[in-house]
Amino acid sequence: MSWSLGETAALALKAARGAGMSWGLAEETAASVVWLHSRGLPGISALCSYLGQYLGQDLGQAAPRRALKAAARS
């Protein structure tokens, strides 16, 4: 499964808003994730790591491994 950059941005925006970020920060976060993802870097994984630190939790166990693997491949 591969995600388009638009789908990746929407996922990142929802995750950032769900973590309690303001709309502006959430949009900047989504743009950063898309930038990383478009260059073949693990944008979604970076977002999970950052949000885990932002919330003070380990989100690695919460994210579906299949989704992370799909994001890393594309």
PDB file of N, CA, C and O in Angstrom:
ATOM      1  N   MET A   1       0.840  -1.170   0.000  1.00  0.00           N
ATOM      2  CA  MET A   1       0.000   0.000   0.000  1.00  0.00           C
ATOM      3  C   MET A   1       0.886   1.234   0.000  1.00  0.00           C
ATOM      4  O   MET A   1       1.818   1.336   0.798  1.00  0.00           O
ATOM      5  N   SER A   2       0.603   2.153  -0.878  1.00  0.00           N
ATOM      6  CA  SER A   2       1.347   3.408  -0.867  1.00  0.00           C
ATOM      7  C   SER A   2       0.362   4.560  -0.731  1.00  0.00           C
ATOM      8  O   SER A   2      -0.783   4.483  -1.179  1.00  0.00           O
ATOM      9  N   TRP A   3       0.827   5.604  -0.116  1.00  0.00           N
ATOM     10  CA  TRP A   3      -0.012   6.775   0.123  1.00  0.00           C
ATOM     11  C   TRP A   3       0.440   7.915  -0.769  1.00  0.00           C
ATOM     12  O   TRP A   3       1.631   8.070  -1.040  1.00  0.00           O
ATOM     13  N   SER A   4      -0.511   8.707  -1.221  1.00  0.00           N
ATOM     14  CA  SER A   4      -0.163   9.915  -1.957  1.00  0.00           C
ATOM     15  C   SER A   4       0.334  10.952  -0.950  1.00  0.00           C
ATOM     16  O   SER A   4       0.140  10.805   0.256  1.00  0.00           O
ATOM     17  N   LEU A   5       0.970  11.991  -1.460  1.00  0.00           N
ATOM     18  CA  LEU A   5       1.440  13.041  -0.559  1.00  0.00           C
ATOM     19  C   LEU A   5       0.272  13.744   0.119  1.00  0.00           C
ATOM     20  O   LEU A   5       0.388  14.182   1.264  1.00  0.00           O
ATOM     21  N   GLY A   6      -0.853  13.854  -0.582  1.00  0.00           N
ATOM     22  CA  GLY A   6      -2.036  14.464   0.019  1.00  0.00           C
ATOM     23  C   GLY A   6      -2.583  13.639   1.178  1.00  0.00           C
ATOM     24  O   GLY A   6      -2.977  14.187   2.208  1.00  0.00           O
ATOM     25  N   GLU A   7      -2.605  12.324   1.004  1.00  0.00           N
ATOM     26  CA  GLU A   7      -3.054  11.440   2.084  1.00  0.00           C
ATOM     27  C   GLU A   7      -2.090  11.501   3.266  1.00  0.00           C
ATOM     28  O   GLU A   7      -2.510  11.484   4.423  1.00  0.00           O
ATOM     29  N   THR A   8      -0.808  11.570   2.966  1.00  0.00           N
ATOM     30  CA  THR A   8       0.193  11.674   4.020  1.00  0.00           C
ATOM     31  C   THR A   8       0.016  12.972   4.791  1.00  0.00           C
ATOM     32  O   THR A   8       0.097  12.986   6.019  1.00  0.00           O
ATOM     33  N   ALA A   9      -0.227  14.067   4.068  1.00  0.00           N
ATOM     34  CA  ALA A   9      -0.434  15.365   4.717  1.00  0.00           C
ATOM     35  C   ALA A   9      -1.676  15.342   5.600  1.00  0.00           C
ATOM     36  O   ALA A   9      -1.656  15.860   6.717  1.00  0.00           O
ATOM     37  N   ALA A  10      -2.751  14.745   5.106  1.00  0.00           N
ATOM     38  CA  ALA A  10      -3.990  14.678   5.887  1.00  0.00           C
ATOM     39  C   ALA A  10      -3.787  13.866   7.161  1.00  0.00           C
ATOM     40  O   ALA A  10      -4.261  14.252   8.230  1.00  0.00           O
ATOM     41  N   LEU A  11      -3.085  12.744   7.049  1.00  0.00           N
ATOM     42  CA  LEU A  11      -2.809  11.912   8.214  1.00  0.00           C
ATOM     43  C   LEU A  11      -1.966  12.673   9.235  1.00  0.00           C
ATOM     44  O   LEU A  11      -2.252  12.642  10.432  1.00  0.00           O
ATOM     45  N   ALA A  12      -0.927  13.354   8.757  1.00  0.00           N
ATOM     46  CA  ALA A  12      -0.047  14.104   9.652  1.00  0.00           C
ATOM     47  C   ALA A  12      -0.799  15.244  10.330  1.00  0.00           C
ATOM     48  O   ALA A  12      -0.612  15.491  11.521  1.00  0.00           O
ATOM     49  N   LEU A  13      -1.645  15.936   9.580  1.00  0.00           N
ATOM     50  CA  LEU A  13      -2.428  17.039  10.141  1.00  0.00           C
ATOM     51  C   LEU A  13      -3.369  16.530  11.235  1.00  0.00           C
ATOM     52  O   LEU A  13      -3.466  17.131  12.305  1.00  0.00           O
ATOM     53  N   LYS A  14      -4.053  15.433  10.964  1.00  0.00           N
ATOM     54  CA  LYS A  14      -4.973  14.867  11.960  1.00  0.00           C
ATOM     55  C   LYS A  14      -4.222  14.414  13.212  1.00  0.00           C
ATOM     56  O   LYS A  14      -4.690  14.618  14.332  1.00  0.00           O
ATOM     57  N   ALA A  15      -3.070  13.806  13.015  1.00  0.00           N
ATOM     58  CA  ALA A  15      -2.282  13.334  14.158  1.00  0.00           C
ATOM     59  C   ALA A  15      -1.801  14.506  15.008  1.00  0.00           C
ATOM     60  O   ALA A  15      -1.860  14.457  16.236  1.00  0.00           O
ATOM     61  N   ALA A  16      -1.327  15.552  14.350  1.00  0.00           N
ATOM     62  CA  ALA A  16      -0.836  16.721  15.083  1.00  0.00           C
ATOM     63  C   ALA A  16      -1.970  17.424  15.824  1.00  0.00           C
ATOM     64  O   ALA A  16      -1.802  17.836  16.972  1.00  0.00           O
ATOM     65  N   ARG A  17      -3.115  17.560  15.175  1.00  0.00           N
ATOM     66  CA  ARG A  17      -4.273  18.179  15.841  1.00  0.00           C
ATOM     67  C   ARG A  17      -4.737  17.304  17.002  1.00  0.00           C
ATOM     68  O   ARG A  17      -5.094  17.814  18.065  1.00  0.00           O
ATOM     69  N   GLY A  18      -4.734  16.008  16.803  1.00  0.00           N
ATOM     70  CA  GLY A  18      -5.129  15.092  17.869  1.00  0.00           C
ATOM     71  C   GLY A  18      -4.198  15.142  19.066  1.00  0.00           C
ATOM     72  O   GLY A  18      -4.603  14.848  20.191  1.00  0.00           O
ATOM     73  N   ALA A  19      -2.948  15.515  18.822  1.00  0.00           N
ATOM     74  CA  ALA A  19      -1.977  15.648  19.907  1.00  0.00           C
ATOM     75  C   ALA A  19      -2.115  16.977  20.635  1.00  0.00           C
ATOM     76  O   ALA A  19      -1.442  17.215  21.638  1.00  0.00           O
ATOM     77  N   GLY A  20      -2.996  17.849  20.125  1.00  0.00           N
ATOM     78  CA  GLY A  20      -3.245  19.112  20.810  1.00  0.00           C
ATOM     79  C   GLY A  20      -2.541  20.317  20.225  1.00  0.00           C
ATOM     80  O   GLY A  20      -2.559  21.391  20.828  1.00  0.00           O
ATOM     81  N   MET A  21      -1.921  20.167  19.068  1.00  0.00           N
ATOM     82  CA  MET A  21      -1.253  21.311  18.442  1.00  0.00           C
ATOM     83  C   MET A  21      -2.284  22.274  17.867  1.00  0.00           C
ATOM     84  O   MET A  21      -3.388  21.880  17.491  1.00  0.00           O
ATOM     85  N   SER A  22      -1.897  23.550  17.808  1.00  0.00           N
ATOM     86  CA  SER A  22      -2.759  24.541  17.169  1.00  0.00           C
ATOM     87  C   SER A  22      -2.819  24.250  15.672  1.00  0.00           C
ATOM     88  O   SER A  22      -2.016  23.479  15.147  1.00  0.00           O
ATOM     89  N   TRP A  23      -3.781  24.878  14.991  1.00  0.00           N
ATOM     90  CA  TRP A  23      -3.915  24.641  13.547  1.00  0.00           C
ATOM     91  C   TRP A  23      -2.638  25.019  12.804  1.00  0.00           C
ATOM     92  O   TRP A  23      -2.203  24.292  11.911  1.00  0.00           O
ATOM     93  N   GLY A  24      -2.043  26.138  13.163  1.00  0.00           N
ATOM     94  CA  GLY A  24      -0.826  26.579  12.484  1.00  0.00           C
ATOM     95  C   GLY A  24       0.320  25.595  12.633  1.00  0.00           C
ATOM     96  O   GLY A  24       0.977  25.239  11.654  1.00  0.00           O
ATOM     97  N   LEU A  25       0.559  25.155  13.870  1.00  0.00           N
ATOM     98  CA  LEU A  25       1.628  24.177  14.105  1.00  0.00           C
ATOM     99  C   LEU A  25       1.328  22.846  13.429  1.00  0.00           C
ATOM    100  O   LEU A  25       2.226  22.196  12.895  1.00  0.00           O
ATOM    101  N   ALA A  26       0.065  22.448  13.457  1.00  0.00           N
ATOM    102  CA  ALA A  26      -0.312  21.185  12.817  1.00  0.00           C
ATOM    103  C   ALA A  26      -0.085  21.249  11.310  1.00  0.00           C
ATOM    104  O   ALA A  26       0.376  20.276  10.714  1.00  0.00           O
ATOM    105  N   GLU A  27      -0.403  22.384  10.689  1.00  0.00           N
ATOM    106  CA  GLU A  27      -0.179  22.533   9.246  1.00  0.00           C
ATOM    107  C   GLU A  27       1.304  22.537   8.914  1.00  0.00           C
ATOM    108  O   GLU A  27       1.714  21.950   7.913  1.00  0.00           O
ATOM    109  N   GLU A  28       2.118  23.194   9.742  1.00  0.00           N
ATOM    110  CA  GLU A  28       3.572  23.181   9.528  1.00  0.00           C
ATOM    111  C   GLU A  28       4.129  21.773   9.712  1.00  0.00           C
ATOM    112  O   GLU A  28       5.022  21.352   8.976  1.00  0.00           O
ATOM    113  N   THR A  29       3.611  21.062  10.677  1.00  0.00           N
ATOM    114  CA  THR A  29       4.030  19.679  10.907  1.00  0.00           C
ATOM    115  C   THR A  29       3.702  18.810   9.700  1.00  0.00           C
ATOM    116  O   THR A  29       4.534  18.020   9.252  1.00  0.00           O
ATOM    117  N   ALA A  30       2.489  18.957   9.176  1.00  0.00           N
ATOM    118  CA  ALA A  30       2.079  18.177   8.001  1.00  0.00           C
ATOM    119  C   ALA A  30       2.968  18.498   6.803  1.00  0.00           C
ATOM    120  O   ALA A  30       3.371  17.599   6.066  1.00  0.00           O
ATOM    121  N   ALA A  31       3.271  19.777   6.611  1.00  0.00           N
ATOM    122  CA  ALA A  31       4.141  20.171   5.495  1.00  0.00           C
ATOM    123  C   ALA A  31       5.534  19.564   5.655  1.00  0.00           C
ATOM    124  O   ALA A  31       6.147  19.141   4.675  1.00  0.00           O
ATOM    125  N   SER A  32       6.026  19.524   6.878  1.00  0.00           N
ATOM    126  CA  SER A  32       7.350  18.941   7.134  1.00  0.00           C
ATOM    127  C   SER A  32       7.363  17.441   6.860  1.00  0.00           C
ATOM    128  O   SER A  32       8.318  16.912   6.291  1.00  0.00           O
ATOM    129  N   VAL A  33       6.300  16.766   7.268  1.00  0.00           N
ATOM    130  CA  VAL A  33       6.203  15.322   7.027  1.00  0.00           C
ATOM    131  C   VAL A  33       6.167  15.039   5.529  1.00  0.00           C
ATOM    132  O   VAL A  33       6.832  14.118   5.055  1.00  0.00           O
ATOM    133  N   VAL A  34       5.397  15.822   4.785  1.00  0.00           N
ATOM    134  CA  VAL A  34       5.318  15.644   3.329  1.00  0.00           C
ATOM    135  C   VAL A  34       6.676  15.914   2.694  1.00  0.00           C
ATOM    136  O   VAL A  34       7.087  15.193   1.785  1.00  0.00           O
ATOM    137  N   TRP A  35       7.373  16.939   3.160  1.00  0.00           N
ATOM    138  CA  TRP A  35       8.695  17.264   2.628  1.00  0.00           C
ATOM    139  C   TRP A  35       9.636  16.073   2.819  1.00  0.00           C
ATOM    140  O   TRP A  35      10.329  15.669   1.886  1.00  0.00           O
ATOM    141  N   LEU A  36       9.656  15.517   4.022  1.00  0.00           N
ATOM    142  CA  LEU A  36      10.499  14.346   4.283  1.00  0.00           C
ATOM    143  C   LEU A  36      10.082  13.159   3.424  1.00  0.00           C
ATOM    144  O   LEU A  36      10.914  12.496   2.805  1.00  0.00           O
ATOM    145  N   HIS A  37       8.781  12.906   3.400  1.00  0.00           N
ATOM    146  CA  HIS A  37       8.239  11.752   2.673  1.00  0.00           C
ATOM    147  C   HIS A  37       8.544  11.843   1.175  1.00  0.00           C
ATOM    148  O   HIS A  37       8.847  10.832   0.541  1.00  0.00           O
ATOM    149  N   SER A  38       8.464  13.042   0.613  1.00  0.00           N
ATOM    150  CA  SER A  38       8.702  13.211  -0.822  1.00  0.00           C
ATOM    151  C   SER A  38      10.164  12.998  -1.200  1.00  0.00           C
ATOM    152  O   SER A  38      10.480  12.788  -2.370  1.00  0.00           O
ATOM    153  N   ARG A  39      11.045  13.052  -0.220  1.00  0.00           N
ATOM    154  CA  ARG A  39      12.465  12.830  -0.469  1.00  0.00           C
ATOM    155  C   ARG A  39      12.920  11.436  -0.055  1.00  0.00           C
ATOM    156  O   ARG A  39      14.116  11.156   0.034  1.00  0.00           O
ATOM    157  N   GLY A  40      11.946  10.572   0.195  1.00  0.00           N
ATOM    158  CA  GLY A  40      12.273   9.188   0.523  1.00  0.00           C
ATOM    159  C   GLY A  40      12.683   8.960   1.960  1.00  0.00           C
ATOM    160  O   GLY A  40      13.197   7.893   2.293  1.00  0.00           O
ATOM    161  N   LEU A  41      12.467   9.934   2.812  1.00  0.00           N
ATOM    162  CA  LEU A  41      12.813   9.805   4.224  1.00  0.00           C
ATOM    163  C   LEU A  41      11.570   9.397   5.017  1.00  0.00           C
ATOM    164  O   LEU A  41      10.449   9.611   4.557  1.00  0.00           O
ATOM    165  N   PRO A  42      11.753   8.821   6.186  1.00  0.00           N
ATOM    166  CA  PRO A  42      10.606   8.312   6.956  1.00  0.00           C
ATOM    167  C   PRO A  42       9.842   9.421   7.685  1.00  0.00           C
ATOM    168  O   PRO A  42       9.994   9.599   8.893  1.00  0.00           O
ATOM    169  N   GLY A  43       9.030  10.153   6.947  1.00  0.00           N
ATOM    170  CA  GLY A  43       8.285  11.270   7.522  1.00  0.00           C
ATOM    171  C   GLY A  43       7.278  10.852   8.574  1.00  0.00           C
ATOM    172  O   GLY A  43       7.182  11.486   9.625  1.00  0.00           O
ATOM    173  N   ILE A  44       6.522   9.787   8.307  1.00  0.00           N
ATOM    174  CA  ILE A  44       5.511   9.325   9.257  1.00  0.00           C
ATOM    175  C   ILE A  44       6.180   8.799  10.526  1.00  0.00           C
ATOM    176  O   ILE A  44       5.703   9.062  11.630  1.00  0.00           O
ATOM    177  N   SER A  45       7.260   8.073  10.381  1.00  0.00           N
ATOM    178  CA  SER A  45       7.978   7.570  11.556  1.00  0.00           C
ATOM    179  C   SER A  45       8.543   8.718  12.378  1.00  0.00           C
ATOM    180  O   SER A  45       8.508   8.686  13.608  1.00  0.00           O
ATOM    181  N   ALA A  46       9.064   9.733  11.696  1.00  0.00           N
ATOM    182  CA  ALA A  46       9.579  10.906  12.401  1.00  0.00           C
ATOM    183  C   ALA A  46       8.462  11.610  13.161  1.00  0.00           C
ATOM    184  O   ALA A  46       8.656  12.069  14.286  1.00  0.00           O
ATOM    185  N   LEU A  47       7.294  11.691  12.537  1.00  0.00           N
ATOM    186  CA  LEU A  47       6.152  12.311  13.205  1.00  0.00           C
ATOM    187  C   LEU A  47       5.754  11.519  14.449  1.00  0.00           C
ATOM    188  O   LEU A  47       5.490  12.109  15.497  1.00  0.00           O
ATOM    189  N   CYS A  48       5.707  10.206  14.346  1.00  0.00           N
ATOM    190  CA  CYS A  48       5.373   9.376  15.513  1.00  0.00           C
ATOM    191  C   CYS A  48       6.382   9.580  16.638  1.00  0.00           C
ATOM    192  O   CYS A  48       6.003   9.682  17.805  1.00  0.00           O
ATOM    193  N   SER A  49       7.654   9.639  16.291  1.00  0.00           N
ATOM    194  CA  SER A  49       8.689   9.860  17.303  1.00  0.00           C
ATOM    195  C   SER A  49       8.522  11.223  17.956  1.00  0.00           C
ATOM    196  O   SER A  49       8.596  11.349  19.179  1.00  0.00           O
ATOM    197  N   TYR A  50       8.296  12.243  17.132  1.00  0.00           N
ATOM    198  CA  TYR A  50       8.145  13.595  17.668  1.00  0.00           C
ATOM    199  C   TYR A  50       6.907  13.707  18.552  1.00  0.00           C
ATOM    200  O   TYR A  50       6.972  14.268  19.646  1.00  0.00           O
ATOM    201  N   LEU A  51       5.781  13.176  18.082  1.00  0.00           N
ATOM    202  CA  LEU A  51       4.558  13.276  18.876  1.00  0.00           C
ATOM    203  C   LEU A  51       4.678  12.490  20.172  1.00  0.00           C
ATOM    204  O   LEU A  51       4.100  12.875  21.189  1.00  0.00           O
ATOM    205  N   GLY A  52       5.427  11.391  20.143  1.00  0.00           N
ATOM    206  CA  GLY A  52       5.674  10.652  21.375  1.00  0.00           C
ATOM    207  C   GLY A  52       6.418  11.495  22.390  1.00  0.00           C
ATOM    208  O   GLY A  52       6.110  11.450  23.581  1.00  0.00           O
ATOM    209  N   GLN A  53       7.396  12.267  21.930  1.00  0.00           N
ATOM    210  CA  GLN A  53       8.128  13.162  22.818  1.00  0.00           C
ATOM    211  C   GLN A  53       7.251  14.342  23.228  1.00  0.00           C
ATOM    212  O   GLN A  53       7.292  14.782  24.377  1.00  0.00           O
ATOM    213  N   TYR A  54       6.465  14.847  22.292  1.00  0.00           N
ATOM    214  CA  TYR A  54       5.577  15.989  22.536  1.00  0.00           C
ATOM    215  C   TYR A  54       4.553  15.649  23.615  1.00  0.00           C
ATOM    216  O   TYR A  54       4.244  16.476  24.472  1.00  0.00           O
ATOM    217  N   LEU A  55       4.035  14.435  23.565  1.00  0.00           N
ATOM    218  CA  LEU A  55       3.032  13.999  24.534  1.00  0.00           C
ATOM    219  C   LEU A  55       3.640  13.294  25.742  1.00  0.00           C
ATOM    220  O   LEU A  55       2.950  13.028  26.726  1.00  0.00           O
ATOM    221  N   GLY A  56       4.929  12.994  25.660  1.00  0.00           N
ATOM    222  CA  GLY A  56       5.585  12.281  26.741  1.00  0.00           C
ATOM    223  C   GLY A  56       5.208  10.813  26.801  1.00  0.00           C
ATOM    224  O   GLY A  56       5.196  10.216  27.877  1.00  0.00           O
ATOM    225  N   GLN A  57       4.897  10.220  25.637  1.00  0.00           N
ATOM    226  CA  GLN A  57       4.486   8.820  25.581  1.00  0.00           C
ATOM    227  C   GLN A  57       5.276   8.104  24.493  1.00  0.00           C
ATOM    228  O   GLN A  57       5.871   8.739  23.622  1.00  0.00           O
ATOM    229  N   ASP A  58       5.275   6.791  24.553  1.00  0.00           N
ATOM    230  CA  ASP A  58       5.871   5.978  23.497  1.00  0.00           C
ATOM    231  C   ASP A  58       4.759   5.581  22.538  1.00  0.00           C
ATOM    232  O   ASP A  58       3.963   4.693  22.843  1.00  0.00           O
ATOM    233  N   LEU A  59       4.699   6.233  21.376  1.00  0.00           N
ATOM    234  CA  LEU A  59       3.644   5.958  20.412  1.00  0.00           C
ATOM    235  C   LEU A  59       4.014   4.843  19.445  1.00  0.00           C
ATOM    236  O   LEU A  59       3.201   4.467  18.601  1.00  0.00           O
ATOM    237  N   GLY A  60       5.216   4.313  19.550  1.00  0.00           N
ATOM    238  CA  GLY A  60       5.636   3.249  18.651  1.00  0.00           C
ATOM    239  C   GLY A  60       4.753   2.019  18.751  1.00  0.00           C
ATOM    240  O   GLY A  60       4.547   1.318  17.761  1.00  0.00           O
ATOM    241  N   GLN A  61       4.236   1.757  19.927  1.00  0.00           N
ATOM    242  CA  GLN A  61       3.363   0.603  20.116  1.00  0.00           C
ATOM    243  C   GLN A  61       1.944   0.881  19.634  1.00  0.00           C
ATOM    244  O   GLN A  61       1.193  -0.049  19.341  1.00  0.00           O
ATOM    245  N   ALA A  62       1.571   2.165  19.551  1.00  0.00           N
ATOM    246  CA  ALA A  62       0.207   2.515  19.169  1.00  0.00           C
ATOM    247  C   ALA A  62       0.009   2.520  17.656  1.00  0.00           C
ATOM    248  O   ALA A  62      -1.100   2.282  17.178  1.00  0.00           O
ATOM    249  N   ALA A  63       1.065   2.787  16.904  1.00  0.00           N
ATOM    250  CA  ALA A  63       0.953   2.884  15.449  1.00  0.00           C
ATOM    251  C   ALA A  63       0.920   1.491  14.827  1.00  0.00           C
ATOM    252  O   ALA A  63       1.725   0.633  15.190  1.00  0.00           O
ATOM    253  N   PRO A  64       0.010   1.261  13.910  1.00  0.00           N
ATOM    254  CA  PRO A  64      -0.017  -0.034  13.227  1.00  0.00           C
ATOM    255  C   PRO A  64       1.266  -0.260  12.435  1.00  0.00           C
ATOM    256  O   PRO A  64       1.653   0.590  11.632  1.00  0.00           O
ATOM    257  N   ARG A  65       1.907  -1.354  12.642  1.00  0.00           N
ATOM    258  CA  ARG A  65       3.181  -1.631  11.972  1.00  0.00           C
ATOM    259  C   ARG A  65       3.023  -1.693  10.456  1.00  0.00           C
ATOM    260  O   ARG A  65       3.915  -1.273   9.719  1.00  0.00           O
ATOM    261  N   ARG A  66       1.903  -2.212   9.997  1.00  0.00           N
ATOM    262  CA  ARG A  66       1.677  -2.308   8.558  1.00  0.00           C
ATOM    263  C   ARG A  66       1.663  -0.910   7.923  1.00  0.00           C
ATOM    264  O   ARG A  66       2.217  -0.713   6.841  1.00  0.00           O
ATOM    265  N   ALA A  67       1.035   0.050   8.591  1.00  0.00           N
ATOM    266  CA  ALA A  67       0.975   1.413   8.063  1.00  0.00           C
ATOM    267  C   ALA A  67       2.359   2.045   8.049  1.00  0.00           C
ATOM    268  O   ALA A  67       2.714   2.735   7.094  1.00  0.00           O
ATOM    269  N   LEU A  68       3.143   1.819   9.095  1.00  0.00           N
ATOM    270  CA  LEU A  68       4.491   2.373   9.136  1.00  0.00           C
ATOM    271  C   LEU A  68       5.378   1.763   8.053  1.00  0.00           C
ATOM    272  O   LEU A  68       6.173   2.466   7.430  1.00  0.00           O
ATOM    273  N   LYS A  69       5.242   0.456   7.831  1.00  0.00           N
ATOM    274  CA  LYS A  69       6.037  -0.196   6.791  1.00  0.00           C
ATOM    275  C   LYS A  69       5.640   0.315   5.412  1.00  0.00           C
ATOM    276  O   LYS A  69       6.501   0.531   4.559  1.00  0.00           O
ATOM    277  N   ALA A  70       4.353   0.509   5.191  1.00  0.00           N
ATOM    278  CA  ALA A  70       3.885   1.014   3.896  1.00  0.00           C
ATOM    279  C   ALA A  70       4.390   2.428   3.663  1.00  0.00           C
ATOM    280  O   ALA A  70       4.780   2.773   2.547  1.00  0.00           O
ATOM    281  N   ALA A  71       4.385   3.242   4.696  1.00  0.00           N
ATOM    282  CA  ALA A  71       4.863   4.616   4.556  1.00  0.00           C
ATOM    283  C   ALA A  71       6.365   4.646   4.303  1.00  0.00           C
ATOM    284  O   ALA A  71       6.853   5.483   3.544  1.00  0.00           O
ATOM    285  N   ALA A  72       7.090   3.745   4.929  1.00  0.00           N
ATOM    286  CA  ALA A  72       8.538   3.709   4.752  1.00  0.00           C
ATOM    287  C   ALA A  72       8.928   3.245   3.353  1.00  0.00           C
ATOM    288  O   ALA A  72       9.952   3.674   2.820  1.00  0.00           O
ATOM    289  N   ARG A  73       8.110   2.362   2.750  1.00  0.00           N
ATOM    290  CA  ARG A  73       8.426   1.856   1.414  1.00  0.00           C
ATOM    291  C   ARG A  73       8.175   2.896   0.336  1.00  0.00           C
ATOM    292  O   ARG A  73       8.884   2.925  -0.670  1.00  0.00           O
ATOM    293  N   SER A  74       7.186   3.744   0.528  1.00  0.00           N
ATOM    294  CA  SER A  74       6.829   4.679  -0.553  1.00  0.00           C
ATOM    295  C   SER A  74       7.509   6.008  -0.417  1.00  0.00           C
ATOM    296  O   SER A  74       7.307   6.893  -1.249  1.00  0.00           O
TER     297      SER A  74
END
